[in-house]
Structure formats: C-alpha cells, structure tokens
Amino acid sequence: MEYQSTRNKNLTARSTEAVLQGLAPDGGLYVTARLEDFDWQGTLSLSALGMAKKILGFLLPDFRDMGKLVQAAYEGKFETEELTPLVPVGDQYVLELFRGPTSAFKDVALSMLPQLITAAREQEGVTDQILILTATSGDTGKAALAGFRDVPGTGIIVFYPAGGVSAVQKKQMVSQEGGNVCVCAVEGNFDDTQTGVKEIFSRGIDQNCGVRLSSANSINIGRLAPQVVYYFKAYSDLMKLGRIRLGEPVDFVVPTGNFGDILAGYFAKKMGLPVGRLVCASNQNDVLTDFLATGTYDRRRPFYRTISPSMDILVSSNLERLLWLLCRREEEVAGYMRDLKEKGVYTVSKELLSGLQADFAWGCCSEEETKATIGKVWQEQGYLMDTHTAVAWKVACETRGEAPAVVLSTASPYKFPAAVLSALGETPDADEFRVMYRLNELTGVPIPHGLATLERKPELHRHCIGKEQMADFVLERVSF
Ligand SMILES: *Cc1c(COP(=O)(O)O)cnc(C)c1O
C-alpha cells in the first residue's frame, strides 16, 4: 500500500485507486510517506520525457507502462521537446511552464492526468465511462478539454460562467474539437458554477448508468505528480549551463494559488533534489504568505479580484498535504481542517511552523508592483512576462540569497494581454484579440500558435443554461 488519507492512516489506496478516486473517502487528500529513496542523481542526465517516466514511475508505482503513458501525454504536444524550457533573464532564470497545447501551466498536469485515469480504469477493472465535470474560471477548463479530448473511456463537460471568462478564454473553450467533449455556459458567476458542480457530485448519479463522475481538480495526486518533473529538469539545465555543480542548492520562486505547483517542489526536495528555498509568492490575496509568516491560516478576509486571477484564492487545498508531510499526524491535520471549515481559521503548532519556515520563504506583490515589474523587465531585459510570473519575479528580487533563483512562469503573456499591454504603457482596446495583435506588434514576441489561429476558429459549443439546470444538463448527456 502506497497512499493514505491525510486525515486517517487506515484509509489506504494503491496509486491507481488514488488517481481514480481523487479525494480520499473521508475528504482527506492522498499522501505517501515514501518520497525519500529515489535515485535523483541518475535522473538528471535524462531527457524531459525520460525524467517524466522515471519520476512518475516512482511516485505512482502501480501503473504498468508509464513510458507509454508519458509518450501519449507529451510527445509532439508541446512547443518544444524540452516541455518546460529554462530561460536566463538578467541574473535570474525563468522556467517557462506554458509551452503546452493551451499556453497554460495547467497543461503540464492536465496532459498527463487523462492518461493516468484511463490506465487506472483499465487496471482496476472499471468498465464504467469516466465523466469529468469541471467548473472553470478560465484556464483549467481549456487545458482539461485538450487533455481529455478523444481519450477512450472518458468524457468531459466543462461549465463556465457566461460573461465571467475573457474573450480569448471563452473562444479557446467553445472552439474545442473532439467526440467526447462538451462545453456549456452558465448564467451566473464562477461561484454559482462551482456550487452547481459540487451539488451534482454530492447528489451523485444512478450507479447503474455505466458512468462514473470524476473531477480534474488539482487535489488529485495524478495532477500533482507530473509537476515534480520540471523541478528536476530546471536543475539539470542549470548544471548544463555551468551555473551550478551537482549538489549545490537552487531556490525556486512560485506564483501560488492552490499550492499544487510549489508543493511539487517540496516533493522534489524530499526526493533528494538539492532544492534550497521554496519561495511562495502571493498577489494581494496574501492568505498563504501570512500563514507562512505567523502559523495562522485565516480565510476570514476580503477577496480581491486581481490582474493575476489564477492566484485569487482563499482556501489553498493542497496545503493540507504539506501539513501532513511536516507532522505525519492524521488527527492533528484533521483538526486543522475542521477548524478551517467551522471557524475559517486555524493555527499550527510551533514545531510545525518552524518546520515550514525551514523550507519556505515568502513574499507578496501589489497590483501596481506587478505592472511595474512587467514594464521594467521588458525594458531592461527584453523579456515579456505575464502578470502571474511578474508577481513571482518581484518576490524573487526581494528574497534573493546566495543560490541561483528560478522563477516559475505559469502563463504566456498573451493569455492576459490587456494587463500586459497596459503595463507597457498603452491603453488596451476593448477587443481582446486586437489587444493580442497589438502586443505582438509592439514587442515582436511571437503569439503561441493555438492563440494566433483562435479568432478564425468556428464556435462548436453554444449551450447556455440557468444555474438550476446544470444537473439536468449532465443527466441528459449521461443517459445516451
Ligand atoms: C493555476 C495557476 C497558478 C497557481 O498554481 P497552484 O498550483 O494552484 O498554486 C498560477 N498561475 C497560473 C497562470 C495558473 O493557471
């Protein structure tokens, strides 16, 4: 037995079961205590796909043919065979995680997850079709659609708030091709959409209908594991560049929302990679950085909509995994989570806080600082970054230590063109496609292929429903 719930050590699962289930039956997250005995040095000389095969094979040992799954997920799907190129910018490094099919960092995990889910389904003898239901405020929906498109044994329905996503994000989703995909607008905001999906999950569907519901949410261990790979890749690239020798530490600065990205870095560290500090960067929503500074997690605070919307989050689900990894006491973790749910706040023990502060550093960045950073880095270094990356860059500059700093870049600047263009001093047009073309004209930075051809693509999905119709919409599609 490899995995267990963070809240109960008797709830164990094989890695294939954990991937199929997502959440443990008690609401905990699946974790493993066995990260330590990994041949990390032998991994550094491999290609990106070789690293993925070896690291995923270690973290998810029950999957029979990981090499085949990795190939199906990544080969020919990213802009470069390296998957996640490392780019020197000034005296820091940018790790570009957005070179996948939808120009979002979510592609790294959501290219792999469908392969893992179908393999787990086969190995566990499940004959039901797996139907993925996702509520999205933007990037996750498109990355999930692209990942699950035409994957045998699966189907996917993505709900998005009508008027709540950008024009580019909407076009990315409604132009999605594939025989097993469905996209639907919901009249309401993101919370309405998310609540609708949660209700469908809690109500469940007819057990005998041949369909099993699942989610592509980032609490699935199958989404976390693929993200460990790029930490190894970045380290190996720094060695190739002659910037470090084997064993020397490297700091990683991560624009953080749900804590999945940065937690993958902690996994890499536990697996032996010489990770120095993991720096958690927040925008104006600074619940995580406050937590790291004080040991008190308090979600009872205003929620700000920022120009780095993928980090606008008040409850970071993956933090629960870190708490368990640091204390290894299920009752303690379950207690913190109960307090969070009932009171909206919890405080970790002194011991746990000092454990946290030994491995993590933190910093936040205001809206003005984010824009100023985009402008400054463009002017001084000729490198164009998006709003999320800029938050991390700013924090990296403020937390610099001896070790080289790698800033994780989670989106193409063309995914947030209006904010980026105004950071460069121009007033953006109301038409987002025009803004994209203008940004390209001004900077000469190429528009990713998928976005450059997007405006001309036909709209294939035109459903728009009320929020109370969501369950019926799913049921209609289940009973084919
Ligand atoms: C999802 C996302 C993040 C946050 O990543 P977490 O794993 O949730 O911390 C940051 N930036 C972008 C662009 C994202 O899409």
The ligand as an SDF file (V2000), in Angstrom:
LIG
                    3D

 15 15  0  0  0  0  0  0  0  0999 V2000
   -3.1670   27.5640  -11.5540 C   0  0  0  0  0  0  0  0  0  0  0  0
   -2.2650   28.7150  -11.7700 C   0  0  0  0  0  0  0  0  0  0  0  0
   -1.4230   29.2010  -10.7460 C   0  0  0  0  0  0  0  0  0  0  0  0
   -1.4320   28.6510   -9.3410 C   0  0  0  0  0  0  0  0  0  0  0  0
   -0.9320   27.3470   -9.2390 O   0  0  0  0  0  0  0  0  0  0  0  0
   -1.2540   26.4750   -7.9390 P   0  0  0  0  0  0  0  0  0  0  0  0
   -0.7370   25.1270   -8.2390 O   0  0  0  0  0  0  0  0  0  0  0  0
   -2.7600   26.4930   -7.8190 O   0  0  0  0  0  0  0  0  0  0  0  0
   -0.5880   27.1290   -6.7930 O   0  0  0  0  0  0  0  0  0  0  0  0
   -0.5960   30.2750  -11.0330 C   0  0  0  0  0  0  0  0  0  0  0  0
   -0.6010   30.8510  -12.2550 N   0  0  0  0  0  0  0  0  0  0  0  0
   -1.3990   30.4170  -13.2580 C   0  0  0  0  0  0  0  0  0  0  0  0
   -1.3720   31.1260  -14.5550 C   0  0  0  0  0  0  0  0  0  0  0  0
   -2.2460   29.3340  -13.0580 C   0  0  0  0  0  0  0  0  0  0  0  0
   -3.0460   28.9260  -14.0620 O   0  0  0  0  0  0  0  0  0  0  0  0
  1  2  1  0
  2  3  1  0
  2 14  2  0
  3  4  1  0
  3 10  2  0
  4  5  1  0
  5  6  1  0
  6  7  2  0
  6  8  1  0
  6  9  1  0
 10 11  1  0
 11 12  2  0
 12 13  1  0
 12 14  1  0
 14 15  1  0
M  END
$$$$
